[in-house]
Amino acid sequence: MSNEPTMKLVTNLDRAAIEAKLREAGGAAADAGLTDLAKMFMGIEGMPAAQIEQRVNNAIKWLADKPQHMKLAALLDLVGMNLKNLK
């Protein structure tokens, strides 16, 4: 059994909340020394939805075989579930 807190499943994030989560993900990536990943989430404010979606999907794929970054991957999965709300 894991001691990690369970992430609440939220699927109604709006653009501002999605952008905030991506800034959080970028900060977490930078803190973990994942500079290239952190750069993917710089300047995302107002970015077209398709570009944000591509960056999130690329980041999720990149993290897929890195279990040491599971918390960051879970945050990006949460954002991925909300991409349909980007307007």
Backbone as CSV, one residue per row, in Angstrom:
resi,resn,N_x,N_y,N_z,CA_x,CA_y,CA_z,C_x,C_y,C_z
1,MET,0.840,-1.182,0.000,0.000,0.000,0.000,0.886,1.246,0.000
2,SER,0.534,2.181,-0.823,1.337,3.387,-0.975,0.975,4.427,0.081
3,ASN,1.941,5.202,0.475,1.691,6.308,1.386,1.391,7.601,0.640
4,GLU,1.391,7.530,-0.690,1.092,8.708,-1.493,-0.374,9.093,-1.315
5,PRO,-0.660,10.368,-1.160,-2.072,10.768,-1.071,-2.763,10.522,-2.415
6,THR,-4.009,10.181,-2.346,-4.775,9.934,-3.561,-5.112,11.269,-4.205
7,MET,-4.904,11.354,-5.527,-5.233,12.578,-6.225,-6.729,12.583,-6.530
8,LYS,-7.367,13.652,-6.186,-8.791,13.774,-6.430,-9.016,13.893,-7.944
9,LEU,-9.948,13.116,-8.447,-10.254,13.125,-9.869,-11.159,14.318,-10.175
10,VAL,-10.604,15.275,-10.877,-11.333,16.493,-11.210,-11.348,16.619,-12.724
11,THR,-12.541,16.740,-13.295,-12.631,16.833,-14.752,-13.324,18.116,-15.217
12,ASN,-13.418,19.087,-14.329,-14.099,20.326,-14.711,-13.194,21.549,-14.590
13,LEU,-11.893,21.351,-14.786,-10.969,22.483,-14.728,-11.180,23.378,-15.945
14,ASP,-11.168,24.680,-15.725,-11.254,25.618,-16.848,-9.838,25.970,-17.308
15,ARG,-9.752,26.813,-18.332,-8.440,27.159,-18.892,-7.492,27.703,-17.828
16,ALA,-7.973,28.615,-16.992,-7.103,29.210,-15.964,-6.576,28.134,-15.017
17,ALA,-7.424,27.195,-14.630,-7.001,26.128,-13.718,-6.031,25.176,-14.418
18,ILE,-6.275,24.892,-15.683,-5.376,24.025,-16.456,-3.999,24.689,-16.569
19,GLU,-3.986,25.974,-16.914,-2.716,26.689,-17.023,-1.987,26.710,-15.686
20,ALA,-2.724,26.859,-14.582,-2.107,26.854,-13.253,-1.486,25.485,-12.962
21,LYS,-2.189,24.406,-13.314,-1.654,23.055,-13.100,-0.399,22.844,-13.947
22,LEU,-0.387,23.387,-15.155,0.790,23.234,-16.016,1.969,24.044,-15.485
23,ARG,1.711,25.209,-14.913,2.794,25.965,-14.257,3.327,25.163,-13.075
24,GLU,2.417,24.531,-12.326,2.813,23.674,-11.205,3.665,22.505,-11.715
25,ALA,3.242,21.892,-12.816,3.997,20.777,-13.396,5.370,21.247,-13.859
26,GLY,5.429,22.421,-14.478,6.710,22.963,-14.921,7.642,23.217,-13.756
27,GLY,7.107,23.743,-12.665,7.907,23.976,-11.471,8.408,22.677,-10.862
28,ALA,7.532,21.680,-10.818,7.926,20.376,-10.275,9.001,19.738,-11.147
29,ALA,8.862,19.878,-12.458,9.862,19.333,-13.385,11.206,20.033,-13.173
30,ALA,11.169,21.355,-13.042,12.405,22.109,-12.812,13.052,21.690,-11.490
31,ASP,12.234,21.533,-10.448,12.748,21.120,-9.132,13.394,19.739,-9.197
32,ALA,12.881,18.879,-10.103,13.409,17.518,-10.242,14.596,17.467,-11.209
33,GLY,14.999,18.637,-11.723,16.121,18.684,-12.654,15.759,18.301,-14.074
34,LEU,14.460,18.281,-14.380,13.985,17.924,-15.720,13.782,19.203,-16.534
35,THR,14.891,19.847,-16.851,14.861,21.165,-17.483,14.086,21.174,-18.797
36,ASP,14.332,20.184,-19.658,13.646,20.159,-20.952,12.134,20.035,-20.778
37,LEU,11.723,19.222,-19.826,10.298,19.058,-19.559,9.717,20.351,-18.997
38,ALA,10.432,20.983,-18.098,9.972,22.244,-17.507,9.766,23.305,-18.586
39,LYS,10.670,23.356,-19.566,10.577,24.352,-20.648,9.311,24.175,-21.479
40,MET,8.804,22.939,-21.543,7.589,22.676,-22.334,6.389,23.444,-21.799
41,PHE,6.437,23.802,-20.510,5.280,24.446,-19.892,5.510,25.916,-19.577
42,MET,6.565,26.480,-20.156,6.807,27.913,-20.020,6.028,28.638,-21.118
43,GLY,5.395,29.736,-20.766,4.700,30.546,-21.757,3.448,29.908,-22.330
44,ILE,2.777,29.071,-21.559,1.589,28.394,-22.081,0.324,29.250,-21.971
45,GLU,0.391,30.343,-21.223,-0.787,31.192,-21.058,-1.277,31.683,-22.414
46,GLY,-2.530,31.396,-22.720,-3.135,31.846,-23.962,-2.735,31.047,-25.184
47,MET,-1.924,30.030,-25.017,-1.485,29.188,-26.138,-2.701,28.442,-26.714
48,PRO,-2.734,28.229,-28.023,-3.850,27.473,-28.600,-3.989,26.092,-27.949
49,ALA,-5.222,25.656,-27.802,-5.516,24.383,-27.133,-4.758,23.219,-27.755
50,ALA,-4.663,23.188,-29.078,-3.982,22.071,-29.750,-2.506,22.006,-29.355
51,GLN,-1.869,23.156,-29.191,-0.458,23.181,-28.788,-0.288,22.697,-27.357
52,ILE,-1.175,23.135,-26.478,-1.105,22.686,-25.088,-1.320,21.178,-25.036
53,GLU,-2.309,20.700,-25.766,-2.602,19.267,-25.791,-1.390,18.465,-26.267
54,GLN,-0.730,18.952,-27.303,0.448,18.257,-27.824,1.563,18.224,-26.774
55,ARG,1.795,19.323,-26.101,2.852,19.373,-25.086,2.544,18.439,-23.913
56,VAL,1.289,18.440,-23.472,0.894,17.565,-22.362,1.072,16.108,-22.768
57,ASN,0.591,15.746,-23.953,0.707,14.359,-24.416,2.163,13.935,-24.572
58,ASN,2.996,14.826,-25.105,4.420,14.513,-25.244,5.071,14.306,-23.879
59,ALA,4.710,15.143,-22.927,5.284,15.029,-21.580,4.846,13.727,-20.915
60,ILE,3.579,13.363,-21.071,3.077,12.111,-20.489,3.829,10.921,-21.093
61,LYS,4.013,10.940,-22.413,4.754,9.854,-23.067,6.192,9.796,-22.548
62,TRP,6.821,10.955,-22.403,8.209,11.018,-21.949,8.351,10.459,-20.540
63,LEU,7.348,10.691,-19.694,7.395,10.245,-18.307,6.947,8.793,-18.120
64,ALA,6.406,8.183,-19.165,5.787,6.857,-19.045,6.716,5.803,-18.444
65,ASP,8.000,5.843,-18.767,8.922,4.824,-18.262,9.833,5.367,-17.155
66,LYS,9.340,6.384,-16.447,10.118,7.001,-15.369,9.294,6.992,-14.081
67,PRO,9.181,5.825,-13.438,8.327,5.719,-12.244,8.744,6.640,-11.104
68,GLN,9.989,7.087,-11.103,10.436,8.002,-10.049,9.749,9.364,-10.158
69,HIS,9.119,9.632,-11.289,8.405,10.901,-11.493,6.900,10.667,-11.593
70,MET,6.414,9.644,-10.881,5.005,9.261,-10.957,4.070,10.397,-10.530
71,LYS,4.461,11.159,-9.530,3.605,12.250,-9.047,3.420,13.315,-10.140
72,LEU,4.487,13.642,-10.839,4.416,14.601,-11.940,3.562,14.038,-13.075
73,ALA,3.741,12.767,-13.384,2.942,12.120,-14.435,1.462,12.139,-14.069
74,ALA,1.149,11.916,-12.796,-0.251,11.932,-12.354,-0.852,13.326,-12.512
75,LEU,-0.077,14.357,-12.219,-0.543,15.734,-12.390,-0.844,16.003,-13.864
76,LEU,0.034,15.541,-14.741,-0.185,15.745,-16.176,-1.360,14.908,-16.687
77,ASP,-1.552,13.724,-16.124,-2.731,12.918,-16.479,-4.014,13.666,-16.119
78,LEU,-4.013,14.300,-14.947,-5.177,15.084,-14.524,-5.443,16.205,-15.525
79,VAL,-4.386,16.894,-15.926,-4.542,17.963,-16.924,-5.057,17.360,-18.233
80,GLY,-4.508,16.207,-18.625,-4.944,15.557,-19.868,-6.427,15.272,-19.886
81,MET,-6.972,14.873,-18.751,-8.409,14.587,-18.677,-9.249,15.859,-18.799
82,ASN,-8.634,16.993,-18.615,-9.366,18.262,-18.658,-9.119,19.056,-19.941
83,LEU,-8.301,18.555,-20.836,-7.968,19.319,-22.042,-9.199,19.658,-22.875
84,LYS,-10.223,18.823,-22.781,-11.448,19.089,-23.539,-12.104,20.393,-23.099
85,ASN,-11.732,20.891,-21.911,-12.310,22.127,-21.391,-11.575,23.382,-21.833
86,LEU,-10.443,23.213,-22.533,-9.707,24.391,-23.010,-10.547,25.109,-24.052
87,LYS,-10.668,26.397,-23.885,-11.441,27.173,-24.855,-10.648,28.373,-25.279
